[in-house]
């Protein structure tokens, strides 16, 4: 699961992952959050930070291998 925060003044987006990491979750999070931004903020993200400190489990299939679906 993930949460997203965006600061329009600094053009900074932050995606915080927590719990069990799912396959390609970071890629899905980027696509999902970009589509949910207000129209005026779409395409303005200059900096993107990923926080994985609260992830409880993950493996290579959840990360690298899962991207083969896309």
Rosetta blueprint (number, residue, H / E / L):
1 X L
2 X E
3 X E
4 X E
5 X E
6 X E
7 X E
8 X L
9 X L
10 X L
11 X L
12 X E
13 X E
14 X E
15 X E
16 X E
17 X E
18 X E
19 X E
20 X E
21 X L
22 X L
23 X L
24 X L
25 X H
26 X H
27 X H
28 X H
29 X H
30 X H
31 X H
32 X H
33 X H
34 X H
35 X H
36 X H
37 X L
38 X L
39 X H
40 X H
41 X H
42 X L
43 X L
44 X L
45 X L
46 X L
47 X E
48 X E
49 X E
50 X E
51 X E
52 X E
53 X E
54 X E
55 X E
56 X E
57 X E
58 X L
59 X L
60 X L
61 X L
62 X L
63 X L
64 X L
65 X H
66 X H
67 X H
68 X H
69 X H
70 X L
